[in-house]
Amino acid sequence: MSIAGGLPRAVDRAVLHGCDALQIFTKSAGQWRARPIPDEEARAFRARVRETGIGPVVAHASYLINVGASIEPLRSRSIESLAEELDRADRLGLAGLVLHPGAATGRSVDEALACVASALRQVLKGRRRRACRILLEHTAGQGTSLGWRFEQLRQILEALDGDDRVGVCLDTCHLIAAGYAIDSAAGVDRTLAEFDRVVGLERLQVVHVNDSKRPLGSRVDRHTHIGEGAIGLDGFRAIVNHPALAGLPMLLETPKTEGRGTTVQVDPLDVRNLERLRALVE
């Protein structure tokens, strides 16, 4: 949900749409610079979350961050920005910060994955009492993106010695784009069994539920509305009813109606997608 008009309004928007869980950006997703969060606004946000009972609430990190980069100043700026975003999320009492692992720029995939782990270790150092986890998001594999195979996520986690402050977020659009056939019940079973074998289901904290405009194995990240893409309603029926995912927050990142501004109002596209998913729950 948008934070336009102030962070507490994201909670109000979630309430208006009947949401159980919530994801926000704590700052502009396309800028390095972040507006400081005033104490009063942070208190009001946390109070609204408590009052409504919505949870868990997570944030998504800026798309500019690339902790797999080898070149400067991009690498140092990415590490600094990630640390700042983790502090902001922790200040708001959030359960997790979803992070794209980055891209391999000017180095091999193995070297880039080691670079990601090194950056995460640096950011987490000295933050042992913080409650907010970093949640590595499985990607579609577009270009030189890292983390599109489960083995790559495992490689990062192993380099961190299994630090439990780092979890995983799966995105349904990214999964099918990366070649994981989740458009049927059998395909969902196989994919989750493979994830459990390679990474471990205990690492999975959040699921992004988005259909995909592009077909299986396209390695192109293009979200679309539930049931209108390559996954289809059969795939989502299997996903929302799968016992391995029971109790996990499922968050929509489907397209929204443009031009909503700072007002708190119903988005018919969000309503449609939520209704479609809930209608599939058995």
Buried (B, 14 or more C-beta within 10 A) or exposed (E): BBBEBBBBBBBBBBBBBEBEBBBBBBBBEEEBEBEEBEEEBBEBBBEBBEEBEBBBBBBBBBEBBBBBBBEEEBBEBBBBBBBBBBBBBBBBBBBBBBBBBBBBBEBEBEEBBBBBBBBBBEBBEEBEEBEBBBBBBBBBBBEBBBBBBBEBBBBBBEBBEEBEBBBBBBBBBBBBBBBBBBBBBEBBBBBBEEBBEEBBBEBBBBBBBBBBBBEBBBBBBBBBBBBBBBBBBBBBBBBBBBEBBEEBBBBBBBBBEEEBEEEBEEBEBBEBBBEBBEEBEE
